[in-house]
Structures are given as C-alpha cells and as structure tokens.
C-alpha cells in the first residue's frame, strides 16, 4: 500500500516536471510577444523610411510653392534660377524628362518584349541559361559606367558618323519589315479574288509594293544623311542608352508574366492548329498583358529616375527642342537638374533656388509612387485572373 | 492567308526575337570591350624615361643607377635640340623687326610643345606643378605630343557652305631655310630613343594616392571610399533586411497593416535614386545632423535605405524557398518557433540570402546619385577608419563623373578615367559573378 503511494507520487512528480510552471509559461509568452514586437518594429522602420522621405521632401518643397506659386513652374519655359529676378519655369525640363523617357521606351519595349517572348517560348533551356546572365550583367553595370560610355565613346561616334549609323540602323530595321509587309499584303489581298487571278495579283503586289518600299527606303536614307548632327550629347544618345538600361527590367518582369500563364493555354492553341507566332500573339500575350504592362511601367520608372546618364550625356540645355520631336537637340531632365544645381544651391539653403529642386524631387516621387501603385494593382489583378492570388 | 505566309511570319518572328537577344549581347560587348581594353592601359602601358624618373624622384622606386644611366643617354640625345634652338635664337637677332617678331612667336610655340613632350629645358626654373616638371610619361600620349611638335592645326573655311575643316600643317614649312629646320626631322627620328618607352605593369595604380589632380599616381582614395561606403551600407542594411524578411515570412499575418507595410517596401524600391540623395541631405545631414556636412556615415545610411528593399526581397524569397518539411521536422522535435527560425530556417536559407546581399552590394558600390550630396568629394586623402564618421570621401562613381566632365584637362587623363571605370565595373561584375555561381550551386543542391 505504502509502496504503491510512493510510486504514484513519483509518477506525479515526473509528470509535473514535464509541464512548465505557470510563472515560466507566462515568461515564455511574454518573451515571444516582446520578440515579435521587436521584429515588427524593425520591419516597420523600412516603411517609416518611406513616410519620412515623403515628409522631408514635401517639407522642403512646400516653401517653393508658397513663394512662387504653381503657375510659372508648370507652364513657363524660362529657367533662370540664378538671375537677379529668378525665373523658375520648369516646363522644358519636364518636357526633357518626358522626351528621353519616351525615346527609351521606343527603344526598349519592342526589343525587350520580343526578347522575353523568345526566352520563354522559343529558346531551348540550355540557351536560356546563357542569355539570362547577359541580362543580369546589363542590369548590374553601374549607371555611371553607362554614362561614361555615352559621353566618351558613344557621343563622339554619333557626332562624327551619326548619319551613317542612323541610316544603317534604318536599313537593318526597315528592309525586313517592309519585305514582310509586302508579302502579307499580297497574300491577304489576293485571297479575296478568284483562284484564277490569285498568282497574277499576288506577284503584281509583290513587285509594285517592293518598288514603292524601295523608293521610301532610299528617301529615308537621303533624309537621314542630310541631317546635321551638331553635338553627340543629345536626346537620341541618352534615349538609346536608357533603353539599354531599361531592357533587363522589362525582360525579366515580362518573362515572369509570360511563364505564369501556363502550359495549358499554349497547348490548347497549338491543338487548334495555330503556329507559334499566332499562339504567342493571340493567346499568350493577351493572357499576360497585365504583367507586360507592369514590366513597361517599371521600365519607364527606371528611365525617368535615372540620373547619371542624362546628366553626363544629354547636353543639359533647358529648352524644348525645335520641333518638339527633334531628338538631335540637347535636352535637360529633372534628375539632371537636381543633381547639377544642388551643388550651387546648397550654399544658399533656404532660397527658392534650393526649394525648387525639392519641388522637382516631389514631382518625381509622386510619379514613381503612382506608377508603382498602378503596376502593383495590375499584377494583383492578373494573379487573381489566373487564380494565383494568395 | 496561305500556309506558306503563316510559316514565313512564324519564322520571321522567331528570327526577330533572336535578333533582339543578339542585339542585347552586342550592346553588352560594345560597352564592356572599350572599357576593358582602354581601362587595362591604366595598368599596363609603355612608360617613358620620364615615367621612370618620376617614380624614382617622387615615389622612391626603381633602380637609381640604371635610371641615371638611361637619363644620361637621353640627355645627350636631347642636347642637339636645345643647341639648335639656341643657334636659331642667335640667328634671328640679325633680322628685321617684323620678321623677328614673327619667328619669335612661332619659336615660342615650338618650345612650348617641346616642353610638353620632353619636360623643361635644361636651365629652366623648376615649375610647381608635377605635370610641368616632367615630360610625357606614357608613350601613347607622347606620340600625340610628337605630332604636336611636328604639325599644327588650322581651320579651313574655304568652302562657305560647310563647317570649317581641321587641317594639319607641317611646322617645318614655317622655318624653311633657317637653322631650325633640321630640328623637326631630328625630333621625329630620335623621339623614341630619347624617351625610351618600356612596357610597365603599374599594378600600384589601385593602391597609390593620386597627385596633381589625378595626372599621376593611382586611385586608392576612391577605391577605399567606395569600400567604406559599400560596407557601411551593408552594415546597416543586412540586419534590418534579414529581420524584416523573417518577420514578413514567418510571423506576419494577412491584415491591412501588413499589406500596407509591403506596399511601403515596394514604394521604397521605386523611389528614384536622386530623391534618396536629396532625402539624405535633408534628413541625415540637415535635420538629424549625423555629421556637420557630408560624411561617409551619412552616405552609408542613405545607400542602406536604397538597397534595403532589395535585401528584404531576396531574403524573403530565400526563406520561402526552404522546404516546409525542414520547419515541420524542427517543430515536431519540440523546438520553439524562434529556435526553429534561428537554427533551421536561416542556415538553410543562408546561401540564397547571401546571393541577394552580394547583388545589392554591387548596386551600392555603383550608385552615384545618392552620394553626391551626402558623402562624395572630388579630391581627398584616403581616410582612416575612425574618420568615416565625420569626413567626406572621394568615391569611384563620383570621381568617374567628376574626372570626365569637370576636370581641367579631360583629354590628358583619359587613361585614369578608363582605369577607374574598369575598376568599378570589375568590382561590380565580380560580385555578380559570385552571386550567379552561388545560385547555381544552390539550385544543384536543391535538385540533388
């Protein structure tokens, strides 16, 4: 009897040893809570940083708007910040940023998206493993190295042999494009007539279309050769370099989007007898259009926020090119103005000249914020559509 | 449409895609090749006797006896040049005033270009600037200067419809029939034996300080400044980034607050780099006053903010990639959550996190815009470690900009600029290569 009791009590004691006392339990919960709060605090620091950026940029931008008003800043092209009666008309600078970004997009989007399609749908796996690092290296090269290349290598080349380079690229682009256009046109038009005339009409269109496009090409050639390139540091130079810089972003994001839309869609399209290009254009790209849009937006953000290349190679002339689409004129962008003027304005901290730069930064910040929200919304919508939303 | 046309379209689209990729590769080559080939010339080049003299006198390097023997030979060959000039000066004293004045003017030009090529003539007073104390130290620059002795430039405006054309005129023609005429043939013939170019491997380009506004010496202050800035940025960004990633993957729920947090982080990733620079100036320097003016500390903090989203994203992905079974096994053995994270998940995710860190290190090293207002100066000494808290520093990206746009003799120091660009690009590419290799090893490990 007594023996049994002692055995029982040892078992009890052993069981109690496995449980934590109430005090220890509370301590553990407390420490878990404290730890978690600590983690949360550190994590929130990074988002507090965003709020701080907004706050401090706005704080230094507002005095400018109060003192000088909004009207001149956004509508005038008189940019004389260091004159005795300073003018802060930044329209030409906004225009410069816009032009350069547009140029970069024209260069980067067709190349980037076709490269992404090629990487996700055409190339075999082994080749893709080689191409991927190329885009990564392009993304990794520092912007100042791109700027150095644009200023020291590309600008002199553009100035000395610009006409030749331009007409060469025109030939490379236009010859295949016009050839394809003529072939497709001949095929489509000839299809509408009877079988008898098919070949006559087709070849008729081939010959006449070929002659017309050859004529246009020669006209373009003489036009490009007659252009006078006075300086290599101009909007065209910067647009091409920025386009190359935006390529990796566009390729990687749109490739992800193309991959995400799945095998079944493609197989369905192939089963219906579509060729690869028809599958891509009629099925894959419409299905992943939102991801591709997001990629383009990210590319735009990269181009508009870039400082060093435009500062070094855009010519920095605060003027609207004449006519406005003349890419051979020098331009000046928001980022380059901030970088270039702050050195002089910093000595007079508190003047309008100092605050106007913050006003420009605020415009950049608001733009990138909106673009970011928009692209996030687009990606989210696509994920929902494809049933991937978390 | 006919089937053949459809097939043609299909083929041509494939061709276009491949063309785009090839174009991209060509662009990469086009950018890398000139930087690499010309950048390497900052390290390996043909140095003249003047270079060896400079190393001996200013850096106390090289064999004194050998260089002196070479100098002696060189000076003997130079003597006839200066003799000819003396003789010519004597000759023109007897000429008419007008003619004499004309010759004097031209002679001054010749003397100036000779001085640039060979250094100050014997008997001249010693100039202050290093670049005037010595002749051309590099044979590639010397060849250009020899041309400047032999020829001079003139602008030809004879065709009024076109812009002026540059024409080279033989300087010899100016001194026809005088005692100076043989000088030009002599210089052309003997320049190489006077300057005695020899192949030099100047590896100390990386570790020498720069002298006389980067005309001589190396880029050590810039390299060191970049290292300080990058390491400083990583020092702040790594702990914060990893902790945030752990919280977001392991602890965070799905509330409104968390999705707001995520939006903030992705907004931070999209802020233009120049805005970070302005923020660093307005916040770290003007408001918090981490230092009196620009300093490495303020620059590092700004850069840390810039790369924080990259670090967070990479670490998050790496942590998510750890198989769930690892975590479940640890939890079933009775480990607490925190214990699991520290001892199981983090070690498993470490290679992935490292990849992200290495890539963002490359980004921090190459960014220029954020450090313009917060950390970078054009000229400076290499800093000691404790000075980084209060002193600004030269840094590779900023000095590349500065040397190729604002330097007083941009063309004379192209090799230094290319050398700097090569150093920076090599640094960034090595970091990225390390990341690529690291990632390949991880994916192998996860497969096998």
Interface residues (C-beta under 8 A of the other chain):
Chain A: X28 X32 X35 X36 X39 X40 X42 X43 X44 X45 X46 X47 X49 X50 X51 X52 X53 X56 X57 X59 X60 X110 X111 X112 X114 X115 X117 X118 X119 X122 X123 X131 X133 X134 X135 X136 X137 X138 X140 X141 X142 X143 X144 X145 X146 X147 X148 X149 X151 X152 X153 X176 X180 X183 X184 X187 X188 X191 X244 X247 X275 X276 X277 X278 X280 X298 X301 X304 X305 X306 X307 X308 X311 X312 X335 X338 X339 X342 X343 X346 X349 X357 X358 X361 X364 X365 X368 X369 X371 X372 X373 X376
Chain B: X1 X2 X5 X6 X7 X8 X9 X10 X12 X13 X14 X16 X17 X18 X20 X21 X23 X24 X25 X27 X28 X31 X32 X34 X35 X240 X243 X244 X246 X247 X248 X251 X252 X260 X261 X263 X264 X265 X266 X267 X268 X269 X270 X271 X272 X273 X274 X275 X276 X277 X278 X279 X281 X282 X283 X286 X287 X305 X308 X309 X312 X336 X337 X338 X359 X362 X363 X365 X366 X367 X368 X369 X372 X373 X397 X398 X400 X401 X404 X405 X414 X417 X421 X424 X425 X428 X429 X431 X432 X436
